[in-house]
């Protein structure tokens, strides 16, 4: 799964159902991936992504191997095509956390095993799966819920737009002018929203986006790789901080969401992220359950090749 649209709506629903079963009855799946090995190819630092993938493989009876590429990005020492064709001989799947989305795409193009996008500059599909699993757990449904994303129209916003629209969520994204999500992603999400009955809105007014929302979501203002823009972004994004006042525009039963790590006092006030309505650590836990289900779907085949996306 390189991109959110690699999973159909029915496949996404199946992943969520299985994730819930794995959360409730973990013992049933202790040997589900026995003998399988996942390569974790990471160009970026990680806490949640690395730990949840490693724990997922181990608790499903498989194993993982970590390739630290933080000091030497993929393609620098040898072509990505060669890396992919080596790894496919040794492992059953690859989870790649990269700066460029094209890196994940090239791995998938050349590797004859499933490749999972564990984060790229264009999308964060595993996070979106955990997020909708969290919302489903809180509200008992997804269709018809309103999710407001406030901040940068980044990779997380892209995946929430696509996965949310596919599942019937009304997604509103509010960003400063010139920081909107990629128009191609918005157009694709709009197409996905039609059959599901969802709506997709891109705004510059955070209060309008948050009004009546079941969930208010934000992310860091400066993603890894854009640190040189941090000072400018802090000034441009200040009106988009999720404060108690802004959060108060949402429904009384609304929850606060963040993919973490959070810069408290920047994109979110400490009082909001520490409030009883914050589900950020539920989201982090659900990374494990959603990824276990995804790994089972992709790797519980003969070396996973029949399930390659």
Secondary structure, 3 states (H helix, E strand, C coil): CCCHHHCCHHHHHHHHHHHHHHHHCHHHHCCCCCCCEEEEEECCCCCHHHHHHHHHHHHCCCEEEEEECCCCCCCCCCCHHHHHHHHHHHCCEEEEECCCHHHHHHHHHHCCCEEEEEECCCCCHHHHHHHHHHHHHHHCCCCCCEEEEECCCCHHHHHHHHHHHHHCCEEEEECCCCCCCCHHHHHHHHHHHHHHCCCEEEECCHHHHHCCCCEEEECCCCCCCCHHHHHHHHHHHHHHCECHHHHCCCCCCCEEEECCCCCECCCECHHHHCCCCECHHHHHHHHHHHHHHHHHHHHCCCCCHHHCC
